[in-house]
Amino acid sequence: MLELLAIMERLRAPDGCPWDREQTFATIAPYTIEEAYEVADAIEREDLPHLKDELGDLLFQVVFHAQIARERGAFDFEAAAGAICDKLKRRHPHVFSGQGRPAEGRPAEGRPSAAEQSVLWENIKAEERRDARRSDARRSDARRSDARRAAADAASALDGVPRALPALMRAYKLSKRAARVGFDFEHASQTADKVAEELAEVREAAAAHESAGRNGANGSPSAGPSEEIFEEMGDLLFAAANLARKLDVDAEAALRAANAKFERRFRAMEELARARGEIFSSLSLAAQEGLWLDVKRAE
C-alpha cells in the first residue's frame, strides 16, 4: 500500500507523468465508475485472477482521488481510510463496543439477524444525514432561528441518493427510501398491478402516436417517440424497479443477468445458423425464432 501511494505521488510530481498531472476529480470519475463495473463483471464471470487485477485498478482510482485531495489540502488516503473505519464501527454497534473494540463473546441469540441489521444500518445512515444537515446549518449561520433550524432537520427522505447512479439502480434506491417513510404498496401484487397499469399507458401512448403518424402528411408514423411515450416508458421502468425491490430482487443485477442470458442465447443462435450453413441475418423472423427455441431447449 505504501508503495502504491508513493507511485501515485511520483506520477503527480512536477516531473511526473503529464497525463496524470492534468487529471482532476471530474476527469477521473468516469474511470472510477468503469473500474467498478469491471470488478462486477469479473465477479459475475467468477474469474478470480481477473478480479484480483480489477480490484487493483479500482484501488488505484481511490489512491488517485486521495492524492488530488491531498494536493489541495483537503484530506489524504489515511484520512479516507480512517473515515470508513469509523463509519463501519459506528454502523455495527452489535459487533463493536462504544470504543470501537470488537464485542467478542456476545451470545448469538443477542445479535440481530441480517434483515434486522439492514434496518439498523439504514436507521443509522438516516441519523447521520440528519446530523450532517444540522452541522451544515450551524456552520452556515450560527444565529438562525429555531424555525429555520427545524426546517433544515426536516429535509427530504430522498436526500443522499446519488444522481450519478445508473438510472435503474437509482429508481430502486428512491423507492426504497420512500418505503421507509410509509409511501409503499402493502403487497407485491399491488406493485405488479402498477406495472400492468403503466404498460397499458405505454400501449395507449404508442397507439396514439402511430395513429397521428398515419393521419400525417406522409401517412406513416413520425420518426422517434413522442414526449408522452418517453414519459410513460420512464414510468414503466420505474414501476418495474419498484416491483423488483418489493420482491427483494436487485433490479440492476437482474437486468445484468438478463443481458448476459440474451447475449449468450443470441450468440448461440448465430453459431447454430453457421453450423447449418445459413446466414443468420438472411433468415426470416420465424426461422430466427425457431433457432431461439432450439437454443433454449439445448440449455
Salt bridges, closest charged atoms under 4 A:
GLU9 OE1 - ARG70 NH1 3.56
ASP15 OD1 - ARG10 NH1 3.06
ASP41 OD2 - ARG45 NE 2.81
GLU44 OE2 - ARG256 NE 2.55
ASP47 OD2 - ARG45 NH1 3.18
ASP47 OD2 - HIS50 ND1 3.97
GLU54 OE2 - HIS50 NE2 2.66
GLU71 OE1 - ARG12 NH2 2.54
GLU122 OE2 - LYS176 NZ 3.83
GLU127 OE1 - ARG130 NH2 2.67
GLU127 OE2 - ARG134 NH1 3.51
GLU128 OE2 - ARG90 NE 2.56
GLU128 OE1 - ARG91 NH2 2.49
ASP131 OD1 - ARG134 NH1 3.01
ASP136 OD1 - ARG139 NH2 2.32
ASP141 OD2 - ARG148 NH1 3.52
ASP146 OD1 - ARG149 NH1 3.12
ASP153 OD1 - ARG134 NE 3.26
ASP159 OD2 - ARG133 NH1 3.63
ASP184 OD1 - ARG245 NH2 2.68
ASP184 OD2 - LYS246 NZ 2.87
GLU186 OE2 - HIS187 NE2 3.75
GLU197 OE2 - LYS194 NZ 3.23
GLU198 OE2 - LYS194 NZ 3.32
GLU210 OE2 - ARG214 NH1 3.24
GLU263 OE2 - ARG267 NH2 2.97
GLU271 OE1 - ARG274 NH2 2.91
ASP294 OD2 - ARG276 NH2 3.11
ASP294 OD1 - ARG297 NH2 2.54
GLU299 OE2 - ARG264 NH2 3.27
GLU299 OE1 - ARG265 NH2 2.93
